[in-house]
Amino acid sequence: MKWGVFFLPLWLAGFSVQPTSETADEEKGLPLEPTETIEFTTDEGTWMSIDISPDGTLLVFDLLGDLYTLPVDGGEATRIVGGISFESQPRFSPDGTMVAFLSDRSGVENLWVSDVDGTNPRAVSEDPPTKDRPQLMASPSWTPDGDYIIVSKARPPERASSLFLYHREGGNGVRVGPAPLPPAPPAPGTPRAQPHNQLGAVASPDGRFFYYGQRYGAFNYNAQFPIWQVVRFDRETSETATVTNAQGSAMRPLLSPDGRHLVYATRFRTSTGLRVRDLEDGTERWLAYPVTRDDQESRASRDTMPGYAFLPDGSALIVPVGGKIHRIDFETGASREIPFTARVAAEIGPRIHFDGRVDDSDRVSARVIRWPSLSPDKTRVVFGAFNRIWTMAVPGGSPE
């Protein structure tokens, strides 16, 4: 008999020791301290959400749980927020003085803001850890006046994400639209009602409307397309209207600076691209195809697509494409890469492990037997075990 070492994933180890809501005030912050740092330089990234400053000179994006800024024409990225906590989905404020982002540095994911260089971070939402599943937040976005931030949030016992509006100075926030219906057993023979799941909200330039992706329920197996569509919420009347009817779903909406055009992600065949819809006459066209694979069939904990942005003058978009950053002309769809390098310093927490016995003898007992079947004469049995097919005499005997 030998002994082996088994490791738990870092995120699971961190979650298992989070303080409960009763002790959150005494034990704020992440429970793990970094014990080592992995350093390397990269010129690409996975699922990077990108935004551009109001003056059009600076990009901000997330990479491996840290935030970086980059000149709009490319170059070496500067890490502005880092550490063992996970930061993501940054967005510049309309006046260009702050960045809103998500962070779990308090022990649960919350909405934060900082100065553009990453200094002076402060919490906007201050939700404590839960005794249930961890809270999820996604896709913060500013209102045009710069006073409020709209974000998607799923907090137990709710499984689907709803929209919440927070003042930039903090507070409890307010839910946008009605609260989801409480779970209730369905009537016999009818499926259980699913709440709306809302992600990726953006405000119209005049601040009256919110556009966001919406589906029923947070997740389901064997989902049938379309799953998501873009919905518009009127802040004056509280009325909603579905504005797309895309067969490959419509996700991660973005409005042009003049408010006339809606850009959204959609699946076509085996890839995902961006389409443009003229909100005045209803015409549509492809902008870019393919870009980055969407995440619409899953729970989309980081939204269905990474964030992208219009240049302030509306002439082009900054879009993550295939692990790179691209500038895509709005009229022609012509795309060119914005090269960058980023020096990554990933802080790693202590490894959590335990010793377990591993049987290394020439015989081992199967604990899971599958599909046993007797021969017609009932003298032998065939069954599956260890991903193999075995036969054995009945009763007893050795596998062949």
N, C-alpha and C positions, 0 to 999 in steps of 0.2 A: 504494500500500500504506500503510495506517495502522497505528498501534500502539495497542493497548488495554490496560487494566489489569484484571487478574483477581484476585479476593479469595478467600482460603480461609476457611471457617468458623472461628470462634475455637476451638471445641472440637476441630476437626481439627488446627489448628495446635498447640494445647496438647498433644494426644496424641502428635503426631509427634516432639516433642522431650522426652518424658518420659525420665528416666534409666532404665537397665536395673537389674535387681536387684543386679548387681555394684557399681554406682556409687551405689545409693540412699543408702548411709550417708554418702557425701560430698556428695550433692546432694539432700538432702531438701527438700520444699516444691515449690510450683508454679513452673514455669519462666518464667511470664509475669508481668510487672509492669504494673499498671494505668497507662494513659496518659491516660484521660479518664473522666468520670463523667456518666451520664445521670440526671437528677433529674426526678421528677414525683410527683404525688399521685394515688392511686387508691382507689376504694371497692369494688373487686372483684379477683378473682384466679383463675387457672386451676390446677386440680389442687392445691389447698391441703390439706395434711394438718393436722388440728386435734386438740388434746388439751386437757383441763381439769385444773386443779390439784386435789389431793386435798381442799382446803378449799372447792372450788367457786367461787372468786372470780376466777380468772385463766385465760385461754385462751392457748395458744401455737400458732403455726402457721407454715408456711413460705410464702414468696412470692418468686418469682424468684431462688431460691438463697440467700435470707437468712431469718433467724428473727425473729419478732415476738411480743410478748405484748400482750394486750388484756384490759381488764376484761370480765367475763362478760356484762354488759349492753351492751357496745359502747362506741364512742368512738374516740379516736385511738390507733392501735397504736404500740408502741415497738419499734424495731429493737434486738435484743439481740446478734445475731451477724450480721456482714456482711463484705464484702470481695469480692475477685475469686474466691475459692474458692466452691464450690457446697455449701450446707448444706441439709438437707431432713429431713422426717419426724420432728419432735421429739416426745418423750414425757416427761412428768413422772415422777420417781421416786415410789414409794408414800409416802415421807415428805415430799414436796413441796420438797426442798432442791436437787434437781438436775434437769437436763434431758438426756436421751440424744438423740443425733441422728447423722446421717451427714454426713461432710465429705470432700472431696478435697483439703484443704489440704496434705496430705503428699505429693501427687503421685499418689495412688491413693485410691479411696473406702475409708474406714475408719469404724469406730464410735467416737464421741466422747461425752464428757459434759462439762457445765459447770455452774456455779451457775445459779440461776434467772434471774439478771440477765445471763447470758452471760459473766460473768467466770470466771477460773480454768479455761479449757478444757484438757482433757487427753485423750490418746488411750487408748481401751480396747483396740482391736485395732491392730496396727502392721504390717500386711502391706505389703511393698514393691511397687513397680511390677513389671509383668510384661513379658516380651518378646512376649507374645501379645496377645489381646484384653484390654481393660481389665477389671479386677475390678468386679463389680456387687454392691451390698448393698441391702437393702430392709427396711423395716418393723421397726425395733427395738421391743421391748416388754419391760417389766420383769416379773420374777417377783414374787409378792406380798410376799416378805420383803425386797425391795429390794436383794438381794445380787447378782443376776444379770440379764443382759439377753440375750434371745433375738433373733436376727436371721437373715434369709435372706442367703445369700452364694453367688455363682457366680464361681469363680476358675478360669482356664484350667489344665489342659485341659478341665475340666468345663464344660459349656454350661448345664446346668440348675442351679437354686438348691437348696441344701440348708440345713437349719436348724443353727445353731451357737449354743452357749451360752457367754457370756463373763462372768467375774466383773467387777464394776464397777471394780475396781482394776487390771484389765488382765490380760494373759496370752495364751496361744495359743488359748484357747477349745477346746471339745469339740463334736464333731458329735453331733447328736441323731438317733438311729436309725442304721441301717447306711449305709455309704458306697455311692454309686452304683456299679453294675457297670462295669468298664472297657469301653471301646468294642471291639467285636469284629465281624468280618464275619458277617452272617447266613448261615444255611444256604441253599443254592440254593432259590429259590422262596418264601422266607419273608421278611417285612419285618424290618428291623433293630430290635432291642429298644430301647425308649426309657426313660431314667431318669425317676424321679419328679421333678417340679418343685414346690417347696414355698415358699409365700409367705404372709406376713401372720399369723404365729403369735401367739397370746395364751394366757396361762396361766389356768387356773381359779382361783377365789378361794382354794381350799385348796392350790394349787400342784401338785396331783397330775397334772393333764392339761394338754397343749398342744393347742389347736385351730388348724388352719391350712388354707389352700386348697391343693389338690393337683391336678396334671394329669400326663399322660405327655408327656415331652419339653418343650423350651423353646419350640418354635414349629413350626408346620407350615402349609403352604398348604392352602386349601380345607378348613379344620377343620370337623368336624361337631359340632353341639351334642348333649349338654352337653360342655363342655371341662373345667371345674373342678368339684370337689366339696369339701365341708369334711370333714376327717379329724381324728380325735381320737387322740392318742398318750398312752399310759399310762406315766408316768415310773417306776412301780414294776415293771411287768411287761414293758415295751417292746412291748406289743401295740398295734396300730392298728385303728381301726374307722371306716368311712365313715358319717357321721351325716346326710348329706343325699342327696337324689335329685332335684335340681332340673333341669328340662328346659332352663332358660336358664342353667345353671351356678350354682354357689354359691361366693362369693368373699368375701374380706376379713371373716372372722368377728370378732364382738365379743360378749363375754359380759356379761350384766347383773351388777351388783355382788353379788347374792345367788347367782349361778351357775346360776340356774334357766333363764334364757332365752338363746338364741343368736340374734343378729342377723347376717344375711349379705346380701350384694348378689347380685342375680340379674337376668338380662336377660328382659324380657317384651315381645314384639313388637319395637318399634324403640327402646325406652328401657330404662333400668336403674333398679330400685327396691330398697328394703330390705324384707326379710321377717323375721318373728320366729318362732322355733321354740321351743316349750315342751319342754325336755329331759326332763321327767318323763312327760308323756302323749303327746308327739309331735305335738300339734296345731300348726298354722301359720296365720299371718295376715299381710296386708300392713301394713307400718308407714308407708312413704312411697313414693310413685311419682308422677313420676320424680324422681331426684335428680341425679346426675352420670354422664355416659357412662362406661362401664367400658372397660378396655383388655385384655380377655381374649384376643383373637385374636393380639395381638402378643407380643413377648418380655416385656412388662410390666416393664420395667427399674425402674419406680417403683411396683411392685405393680399389681394389676388395678383397684384403686380407691384414692383418697386416704383417709387415715386419718380416723376419726371417733371419738366418745367418749361414754360415759354420764356424766351428772352423778353425783356420788358417792352420792346417795340413790336413784338409779335411776329418777327420775321423768321424765326427759327425756334426749334425746341432742343433742349438738352435731354438726352435719353440714354439709359443704360442698354447697350446692345451687345449680347454675346460676351459679357464680362468686361467690356470696354465702355468708355464714355464717348457718345457721338453727338455731333451737332447736325440736326436734320432741318433743311430748308422747308419752311411751311408751304410754299407755293409749289415747289418742284419735287420735294421729297429727296433731293440730293443729300447724301450723308457723308460726313467726313469725321474721322476719329480725332478726339482730343487726347493726345498722349499724356500719360501721367505716371509717376512713380510714387509709391508710398512706403515709408519705413514703418513696418508693423512691429509693435512690441506688445505681444499678447501675454498678459499676466495669468498665471495658472495657479489654482488653489491646491491645497494638499491632496494627495491621493488617498482615497478611502478604500480599504481593502480588508478582506478577512480570509483566513485559511480554510480550505476545504479539502477533504480526502478525495483522491482520484484513484480508482481501481485500475492498476496496470497489469493484472494477472492475465493469463492466456484465456480465461473464461470470464464472462460477465453476464449477469442476470438482466434480461430485458424487463423493464418496468412498464412499457407500453406495447401491447400486442394489438395489431390491427388486422381486420378482415379475415379472421380465422374461418376455415371451411374444411369440413370432413370429406374424405374420399368416398365414393359410392359404397365401397365395401367396409367403410368405417374403421379401417386399419391405420390410416395416416391422416395427418392434418397439415394444411398449408396456411401460412400466415405471413404478415409483414412485420418487420422489426428492423431498426437501424437502417432504414431506407433500402432494405433488401427483402427478397422473397425466400422463405425457408419452408422446408418440409420436415416432418418429424413423425416417428411411429407413435401409435396410440395403444396403450398408455406408455409414457416415459420415452426414453430413447434420446439420441443426440441429433442436433440439427445437421442437415447435409448441405 
